[in-house]
């Protein structure tokens, strides 16, 4: 992962826009087979057509990257084809392709403005592949609307230490659901050590657990919610969130126990009973 300062980020964006503005989606010239004869590359409806200088031709379909739908080709060097993919929210990516008796994908790069990067700079992630296009599993290149699914979007060794407060972590968990998948036992251990549960951060702690649950990481969500309930047993919403997590994994008996406790606390604490979700009442019947 490379973190760039704001001025470098702006320069990178301007440069890319400059390149895109002056590169045609129709043709570029290369020497992809290194025979000192000029080759022509044509982009047509998602296919690259290669006309080698020795009169032979090749054709292959470009990989699809979900959420990055606009495609252009650019020039990186005479022996490589750079394909630019762009999408919404300032997301864009590149695939570098080269020829060596077959067509290979060298690497995939993903560029994205990020929450946790210093000075809100651009995050650049590179996945080196070096495999023939025909042998690549499409899931390797799968992207959701926030970031790569199969490529590591966040550096798993520094997720926790990057964040100075839970609010920012919650924001990124909300914006990038894939981050939730990175919370394994090791990450959880680091998280608990850095962010010690207290009355001051109780709301943020609960929010992190909630968003982890919503994004499918029930295991970590349950552990955090259990920790909250143990230290703050009157925290009504934690029982609701814990019950929801148990229900999602089929632990319906435990879910019903926590739904019941949630309802009981809402009544004893004289909270607004109209805020109780109807499904919570239905699930304990």
C-alpha contacts under 8 A as a table, 3 or more apart, distances in Angstrom:
res1	aa1	res2	aa2	distance
1	X	123	X	7.02
1	X	124	X	5.97
1	X	125	X	5.39
1	X	126	X	7.41
1	X	155	X	7.04
2	X	123	X	6.33
2	X	124	X	5.62
2	X	125	X	7.20
3	X	117	X	6.62
3	X	118	X	7.32
3	X	121	X	6.71
3	X	122	X	6.54
3	X	123	X	5.76
3	X	124	X	7.12
4	X	8	X	5.93
4	X	9	X	5.86
4	X	118	X	7.99
4	X	121	X	5.64
4	X	122	X	6.11
4	X	123	X	7.36
5	X	8	X	5.34
5	X	9	X	6.05
5	X	118	X	7.30
5	X	119	X	6.63
5	X	121	X	5.73
6	X	9	X	4.90
6	X	10	X	6.11
6	X	119	X	6.26
6	X	120	X	7.20
6	X	121	X	5.28
6	X	122	X	7.91
7	X	10	X	5.15
7	X	11	X	6.17
8	X	11	X	4.98
8	X	12	X	6.05
9	X	12	X	5.03
9	X	13	X	6.24
9	X	121	X	5.92
9	X	122	X	5.79
10	X	13	X	5.13
10	X	14	X	6.10
11	X	14	X	5.08
11	X	15	X	5.92
12	X	15	X	5.05
12	X	16	X	6.10
13	X	16	X	5.12
13	X	17	X	6.10
14	X	17	X	5.09
14	X	18	X	6.00
15	X	18	X	4.93
15	X	19	X	6.15
16	X	19	X	5.00
16	X	20	X	6.05
17	X	20	X	5.00
17	X	21	X	5.90
18	X	21	X	5.05
18	X	22	X	6.35
19	X	22	X	5.34
19	X	23	X	5.93
19	X	74	X	7.37
20	X	23	X	5.24
20	X	24	X	7.86
20	X	72	X	7.45
20	X	74	X	7.46
21	X	24	X	7.97
23	X	72	X	7.73
23	X	73	X	7.12
23	X	74	X	5.92
24	X	27	X	6.30
24	X	28	X	7.64
24	X	72	X	7.41
24	X	73	X	7.31
24	X	74	X	7.83
25	X	42	X	7.53
25	X	43	X	5.98
25	X	72	X	5.25
25	X	73	X	5.89
26	X	41	X	7.92
26	X	42	X	5.39
26	X	43	X	5.60
26	X	44	X	7.43
27	X	40	X	6.58
27	X	41	X	5.33
27	X	42	X	4.72
27	X	43	X	6.86
28	X	40	X	5.91
28	X	41	X	5.39
28	X	42	X	7.09
28	X	73	X	7.94
28	X	74	X	7.43
28	X	75	X	7.25
29	X	38	X	6.44
29	X	39	X	5.54
29	X	40	X	4.77
29	X	41	X	6.28
29	X	78	X	7.45
30	X	38	X	5.68
30	X	39	X	4.89
30	X	40	X	6.26
30	X	41	X	7.46
30	X	77	X	7.69
30	X	78	X	4.50
30	X	79	X	6.32
30	X	80	X	7.65
31	X	34	X	5.34
31	X	35	X	6.84
31	X	36	X	6.32
31	X	37	X	6.08
31	X	38	X	5.15
31	X	39	X	5.29
31	X	52	X	7.87
31	X	78	X	5.30
31	X	79	X	5.60
32	X	39	X	6.75
32	X	52	X	7.91
32	X	78	X	6.43
32	X	79	X	4.41
32	X	80	X	6.43
32	X	98	X	6.83
32	X	99	X	5.92
33	X	52	X	7.75
33	X	79	X	7.27
33	X	99	X	6.25
33	X	100	X	6.96
34	X	37	X	7.51
34	X	79	X	7.07
37	X	52	X	7.53
37	X	53	X	4.85
37	X	54	X	6.95
38	X	52	X	6.92
38	X	53	X	5.08
39	X	50	X	7.05
39	X	51	X	5.63
39	X	52	X	4.41
39	X	53	X	4.95
40	X	50	X	5.78
40	X	51	X	5.08
40	X	52	X	6.47
40	X	53	X	7.75
41	X	48	X	6.68
41	X	49	X	5.79
41	X	50	X	4.77
41	X	51	X	6.54
42	X	48	X	5.62
42	X	49	X	4.99
42	X	50	X	6.44
43	X	46	X	6.65
43	X	47	X	5.78
43	X	48	X	4.78
43	X	49	X	6.43
43	X	72	X	7.76
43	X	73	X	7.26
44	X	47	X	5.21
44	X	48	X	6.42
44	X	49	X	7.51
46	X	61	X	5.99
46	X	62	X	5.70
46	X	71	X	7.75
47	X	59	X	6.89
47	X	60	X	5.66
47	X	61	X	4.30
47	X	62	X	5.69
48	X	59	X	5.64
48	X	60	X	5.58
48	X	61	X	6.22
48	X	62	X	6.78
49	X	57	X	7.35
49	X	58	X	5.91
49	X	59	X	4.47
49	X	60	X	6.84
50	X	57	X	5.46
50	X	58	X	4.92
50	X	59	X	5.98
51	X	55	X	6.75
51	X	56	X	6.22
51	X	57	X	4.49
51	X	58	X	6.56
52	X	55	X	5.59
52	X	56	X	5.40
52	X	57	X	5.73
52	X	58	X	7.94
53	X	56	X	7.32
63	X	138	X	7.34
63	X	141	X	7.62
64	X	69	X	7.73
64	X	138	X	7.85
64	X	141	X	7.48
64	X	142	X	7.94
65	X	68	X	5.49
65	X	69	X	6.89
65	X	85	X	7.80
65	X	141	X	5.94
65	X	142	X	5.68
65	X	143	X	5.96
66	X	69	X	6.85
66	X	142	X	6.01
66	X	143	X	5.13
66	X	144	X	6.20
66	X	145	X	7.75
67	X	87	X	5.90
67	X	88	X	7.55
67	X	143	X	6.46
67	X	144	X	6.05
67	X	145	X	5.47
68	X	85	X	5.44
68	X	86	X	4.89
68	X	87	X	4.31
68	X	88	X	7.60
68	X	91	X	7.55
68	X	92	X	6.70
68	X	93	X	7.60
68	X	143	X	7.83
69	X	85	X	6.33
69	X	86	X	6.16
69	X	87	X	5.98
70	X	84	X	7.88
70	X	85	X	5.47
70	X	86	X	5.15
70	X	87	X	6.57
71	X	83	X	6.86
71	X	84	X	5.54
71	X	85	X	4.78
71	X	86	X	6.72
72	X	83	X	5.88
72	X	84	X	5.12
72	X	85	X	6.79
73	X	81	X	7.16
73	X	82	X	5.80
73	X	83	X	4.50
73	X	84	X	5.87
74	X	81	X	6.89
74	X	82	X	5.27
74	X	83	X	6.22
74	X	84	X	7.12
75	X	78	X	7.40
75	X	80	X	7.59
75	X	81	X	6.39
75	X	82	X	6.03
76	X	80	X	6.45
76	X	81	X	6.82
76	X	82	X	6.12
77	X	80	X	5.61
77	X	81	X	7.60
78	X	81	X	7.92
79	X	98	X	6.42
79	X	99	X	7.64
80	X	96	X	6.48
80	X	97	X	5.60
80	X	98	X	4.78
80	X	99	X	7.60
81	X	96	X	5.71
81	X	97	X	5.05
81	X	98	X	6.32
82	X	94	X	6.53
82	X	95	X	5.79
82	X	96	X	4.63
82	X	97	X	6.38
83	X	94	X	5.42
83	X	95	X	5.19
83	X	96	X	6.42
83	X	97	X	7.87
84	X	92	X	7.34
84	X	93	X	5.97
84	X	94	X	4.61
84	X	95	X	6.78
85	X	92	X	5.50
85	X	93	X	5.05
85	X	94	X	5.89
86	X	90	X	7.74
86	X	91	X	6.10
86	X	92	X	4.14
86	X	93	X	6.32
87	X	90	X	6.71
87	X	91	X	5.39
87	X	92	X	5.90
88	X	91	X	5.87
90	X	112	X	6.59
90	X	113	X	7.08
91	X	110	X	7.66
91	X	111	X	6.00
91	X	112	X	5.07
91	X	113	X	7.49
92	X	110	X	6.18
92	X	111	X	5.44
92	X	112	X	6.90
93	X	108	X	7.22
93	X	109	X	5.33
93	X	110	X	4.35
93	X	111	X	5.76
94	X	108	X	5.79
94	X	109	X	5.16
94	X	110	X	6.70
95	X	105	X	6.97
95	X	106	X	7.48
95	X	107	X	5.95
95	X	108	X	4.62
95	X	109	X	6.48
96	X	105	X	5.93
96	X	106	X	5.41
96	X	107	X	5.64
96	X	108	X	6.64
97	X	103	X	6.90
97	X	104	X	5.61
97	X	105	X	4.56
97	X	106	X	5.62
97	X	107	X	7.70
98	X	103	X	5.96
98	X	104	X	5.40
98	X	105	X	6.54
98	X	106	X	6.78
99	X	102	X	5.51
99	X	103	X	4.74
99	X	104	X	6.12
100	X	103	X	6.53
100	X	104	X	7.37
102	X	132	X	6.65
103	X	132	X	5.57
103	X	133	X	5.95
104	X	130	X	6.09
104	X	131	X	5.28
104	X	132	X	4.09
104	X	133	X	5.28
105	X	108	X	7.81
105	X	129	X	6.29
105	X	130	X	5.39
105	X	131	X	5.73
105	X	132	X	6.28
105	X	133	X	5.95
106	X	128	X	6.16
106	X	129	X	5.46
106	X	130	X	4.36
106	X	131	X	7.02
107	X	126	X	6.79
107	X	127	X	5.48
107	X	128	X	4.25
107	X	129	X	5.10
107	X	130	X	6.58
108	X	126	X	5.69
108	X	127	X	5.23
108	X	128	X	6.54
108	X	129	X	7.44
109	X	124	X	6.82
109	X	125	X	5.52
109	X	126	X	4.42
109	X	127	X	6.44
110	X	123	X	7.93
110	X	124	X	5.73
110	X	125	X	5.15
110	X	126	X	6.50
110	X	147	X	7.97
110	X	148	X	7.79
111	X	122	X	6.57
111	X	123	X	5.68
111	X	124	X	4.75
111	X	125	X	6.60
112	X	122	X	5.56
112	X	123	X	5.27
112	X	124	X	6.76
112	X	147	X	7.93
113	X	120	X	6.69
113	X	121	X	6.13
113	X	122	X	4.59
113	X	123	X	6.01
114	X	117	X	5.70
114	X	120	X	5.98
114	X	121	X	6.68
114	X	122	X	6.27
114	X	123	X	6.14
115	X	120	X	6.00
115	X	168	X	7.49
115	X	171	X	7.86
115	X	172	X	6.38
116	X	120	X	6.93
116	X	162	X	6.85
116	X	163	X	6.83
116	X	168	X	7.37
116	X	169	X	7.97
116	X	172	X	7.61
117	X	120	X	5.23
117	X	121	X	5.79
117	X	122	X	7.34
117	X	123	X	7.04
118	X	121	X	6.16
125	X	153	X	7.13
127	X	151	X	6.79
131	X	135	X	6.70
131	X	136	X	6.67
132	X	135	X	5.38
132	X	136	X	6.69
133	X	136	X	5.42
136	X	140	X	7.15
137	X	140	X	5.60
137	X	141	X	7.82
138	X	141	X	5.65
138	X	142	X	6.62
139	X	142	X	4.80
139	X	150	X	6.76
140	X	150	X	5.65
140	X	151	X	7.06
141	X	148	X	7.58
141	X	150	X	7.04
141	X	151	X	7.68
142	X	148	X	6.39
142	X	149	X	5.91
142	X	150	X	6.47
143	X	146	X	7.65
143	X	147	X	5.68
143	X	148	X	4.36
143	X	149	X	5.33
143	X	150	X	7.63
144	X	147	X	5.52
144	X	148	X	6.24
144	X	149	X	6.44
146	X	175	X	6.90
146	X	176	X	5.45
146	X	177	X	7.59
147	X	153	X	6.47
147	X	176	X	7.05
147	X	178	X	7.50
148	X	151	X	5.26
148	X	152	X	6.87
148	X	153	X	5.85
148	X	178	X	7.88
149	X	152	X	7.31
149	X	153	X	7.50
149	X	178	X	6.55
152	X	155	X	6.82
152	X	156	X	7.84
153	X	178	X	7.48
153	X	179	X	7.39
154	X	159	X	6.72
154	X	179	X	6.88
155	X	158	X	5.65
155	X	159	X	6.13
156	X	159	X	5.58
156	X	182	X	6.64
156	X	187	X	7.90
158	X	161	X	5.37
158	X	162	X	6.00
159	X	162	X	5.61
159	X	163	X	7.32
159	X	187	X	7.64
160	X	163	X	5.79
160	X	187	X	7.00
160	X	190	X	6.57
160	X	191	X	5.95
160	X	194	X	7.76
161	X	164	X	7.47
161	X	194	X	7.91
163	X	166	X	7.29
163	X	168	X	6.95
163	X	169	X	6.37
164	X	168	X	7.77
165	X	168	X	5.93
165	X	169	X	6.80
166	X	169	X	4.95
166	X	170	X	6.00
166	X	195	X	7.83
166	X	201	X	7.83
166	X	204	X	5.93
166	X	205	X	7.07
166	X	208	X	7.54
167	X	170	X	5.07
167	X	171	X	6.23
167	X	204	X	6.24
168	X	171	X	4.96
168	X	172	X	6.38
169	X	172	X	5.25
169	X	173	X	6.13
169	X	208	X	7.64
170	X	173	X	5.01
170	X	174	X	6.11
170	X	204	X	7.55
170	X	207	X	6.87
170	X	208	X	5.42
170	X	211	X	7.37
171	X	174	X	5.11
171	X	175	X	6.15
172	X	175	X	4.91
172	X	176	X	5.55
172	X	177	X	7.98
172	X	179	X	7.58
173	X	176	X	5.27
173	X	177	X	5.64
173	X	178	X	7.83
173	X	179	X	5.90
173	X	180	X	6.25
173	X	208	X	7.67
173	X	211	X	6.72
173	X	212	X	7.33
174	X	177	X	6.14
174	X	211	X	6.55
176	X	179	X	5.75
176	X	180	X	7.90
177	X	180	X	5.65
177	X	181	X	7.58
177	X	215	X	5.78
178	X	181	X	5.45
178	X	182	X	7.23
178	X	215	X	7.99
179	X	182	X	5.39
179	X	183	X	7.29
180	X	183	X	5.62
180	X	212	X	5.66
180	X	215	X	6.41
180	X	216	X	7.60
180	X	217	X	6.26
181	X	184	X	7.45
181	X	216	X	7.82
181	X	217	X	6.39
182	X	187	X	7.52
183	X	186	X	7.59
183	X	187	X	5.20
183	X	188	X	6.16
183	X	217	X	7.81
183	X	220	X	7.14
184	X	187	X	5.29
184	X	188	X	6.14
184	X	220	X	7.46
185	X	188	X	5.02
185	X	189	X	6.16
185	X	220	X	7.88
186	X	189	X	5.16
186	X	190	X	6.43
187	X	190	X	5.16
187	X	191	X	6.02
188	X	191	X	4.89
188	X	192	X	6.15
188	X	220	X	7.16
189	X	192	X	5.37
189	X	193	X	6.35
190	X	193	X	5.21
190	X	194	X	6.16
191	X	194	X	5.29
191	X	195	X	5.84
192	X	195	X	5.28
192	X	196	X	5.67
192	X	197	X	7.57
193	X	196	X	6.02
197	X	201	X	6.47
197	X	202	X	6.51
197	X	205	X	7.12
197	X	228	X	7.56
198	X	201	X	5.51
198	X	202	X	5.81
199	X	202	X	5.06
200	X	203	X	7.78
201	X	204	X	5.36
201	X	205	X	5.97
202	X	205	X	5.03
202	X	206	X	6.12
202	X	228	X	7.68
203	X	206	X	5.16
203	X	207	X	6.17
204	X	207	X	4.92
204	X	208	X	6.20
205	X	208	X	5.23
205	X	209	X	6.37
205	X	224	X	7.86
206	X	209	X	5.10
206	X	210	X	6.08
206	X	224	X	7.81
206	X	225	X	6.94
206	X	228	X	7.49
206	X	238	X	6.80
207	X	210	X	4.94
207	X	211	X	6.17
208	X	211	X	5.31
208	X	212	X	6.15
208	X	221	X	7.98
209	X	212	X	5.17
209	X	213	X	6.26
209	X	220	X	7.45
209	X	221	X	4.58
209	X	222	X	7.55
209	X	224	X	6.02
209	X	225	X	6.43
210	X	213	X	5.15
210	X	214	X	6.22
210	X	221	X	6.70
210	X	241	X	6.33
211	X	214	X	4.89
211	X	215	X	6.06
212	X	215	X	5.15
212	X	216	X	6.35
212	X	217	X	5.24
212	X	218	X	6.84
212	X	220	X	7.26
212	X	221	X	5.65
213	X	216	X	5.15
213	X	217	X	5.21
213	X	218	X	4.89
213	X	220	X	7.92
213	X	221	X	5.34
213	X	222	X	7.91
213	X	245	X	6.10
214	X	217	X	7.51
217	X	220	X	5.99
217	X	221	X	6.34
218	X	221	X	4.94
218	X	222	X	5.86
218	X	245	X	5.60
218	X	246	X	7.69
218	X	248	X	7.70
218	X	249	X	7.47
219	X	222	X	5.38
219	X	223	X	6.47
220	X	223	X	5.15
220	X	224	X	6.24
221	X	224	X	5.26
221	X	225	X	6.08
221	X	242	X	7.69
221	X	245	X	7.26
222	X	225	X	5.11
222	X	226	X	5.98
222	X	242	X	5.95
222	X	245	X	6.50
222	X	246	X	7.61
223	X	226	X	5.16
223	X	227	X	6.25
224	X	227	X	5.04
224	X	228	X	6.31
225	X	228	X	4.96
225	X	229	X	6.20
225	X	238	X	6.01
225	X	239	X	7.71
225	X	241	X	7.46
225	X	242	X	5.97
226	X	229	X	5.15
226	X	230	X	6.09
226	X	242	X	7.45
227	X	230	X	5.17
227	X	231	X	6.35
228	X	231	X	5.36
228	X	232	X	5.64
228	X	233	X	7.41
228	X	235	X	7.72
228	X	238	X	7.09
229	X	232	X	4.95
229	X	233	X	4.52
229	X	234	X	7.33
229	X	235	X	6.56
229	X	238	X	6.64
229	X	239	X	7.36
230	X	233	X	5.69
232	X	235	X	5.74
233	X	236	X	7.90
234	X	265	X	7.10
235	X	238	X	5.66
235	X	239	X	7.22
236	X	239	X	5.55
236	X	240	X	6.89
236	X	261	X	7.84
236	X	262	X	5.28
236	X	265	X	5.78
236	X	266	X	6.52
237	X	240	X	5.01
237	X	241	X	6.23
237	X	262	X	6.86
238	X	241	X	5.08
238	X	242	X	5.96
239	X	242	X	4.99
239	X	243	X	5.95
239	X	258	X	5.28
239	X	259	X	6.58
239	X	261	X	6.75
239	X	262	X	5.28
240	X	243	X	5.09
240	X	244	X	6.19
240	X	258	X	6.60
240	X	259	X	5.81
240	X	262	X	5.74
240	X	280	X	7.81
241	X	244	X	5.07
241	X	245	X	6.31
242	X	245	X	5.13
242	X	246	X	6.28
242	X	255	X	7.29
242	X	258	X	6.88
243	X	246	X	5.15
243	X	247	X	6.08
243	X	254	X	7.01
243	X	255	X	4.10
243	X	256	X	6.78
243	X	257	X	7.66
243	X	258	X	5.12
243	X	259	X	5.68
244	X	247	X	5.04
244	X	248	X	6.22
244	X	255	X	6.65
245	X	248	X	5.14
245	X	249	X	6.69
245	X	255	X	7.68
246	X	249	X	5.40
246	X	250	X	6.33
246	X	251	X	4.95
246	X	252	X	6.49
246	X	254	X	6.47
246	X	255	X	5.11
247	X	250	X	5.10
247	X	251	X	5.49
247	X	252	X	5.24
247	X	254	X	7.99
247	X	255	X	5.40
248	X	251	X	7.54
251	X	254	X	5.68
251	X	255	X	6.17
252	X	255	X	4.77
252	X	256	X	6.02
253	X	256	X	5.24
253	X	257	X	6.37
254	X	257	X	5.13
254	X	258	X	6.40
255	X	258	X	5.29
255	X	259	X	6.11
256	X	259	X	4.96
256	X	260	X	6.07
256	X	283	X	6.65
256	X	284	X	5.22
257	X	260	X	5.26
257	X	261	X	6.36
258	X	261	X	4.95
258	X	262	X	6.04
259	X	262	X	5.02
259	X	263	X	6.25
259	X	280	X	6.08
259	X	281	X	7.69
259	X	283	X	7.87
259	X	284	X	6.87
260	X	263	X	5.18
260	X	264	X	6.14
260	X	284	X	6.93
261	X	264	X	5.02
261	X	265	X	6.14
262	X	265	X	5.24
262	X	266	X	6.18
263	X	266	X	5.13
263	X	267	X	6.35
263	X	276	X	7.65
264	X	267	X	5.28
264	X	268	X	6.15
265	X	268	X	5.03
265	X	269	X	5.74
266	X	269	X	5.37
266	X	270	X	6.07
266	X	271	X	5.13
266	X	272	X	7.46
266	X	273	X	6.76
267	X	270	X	5.00
267	X	271	X	6.24
267	X	273	X	7.15
268	X	271	X	7.82
270	X	273	X	7.92
272	X	275	X	5.81
272	X	276	X	7.81
273	X	276	X	5.47
274	X	277	X	7.90
276	X	280	X	7.16
276	X	281	X	7.90
277	X	280	X	5.49
277	X	281	X	7.10
278	X	281	X	5.30
278	X	282	X	6.31
279	X	282	X	4.89
279	X	283	X	6.00
280	X	283	X	5.37
280	X	284	X	6.86
281	X	284	X	5.79
281	X	285	X	7.01
282	X	285	X	5.57
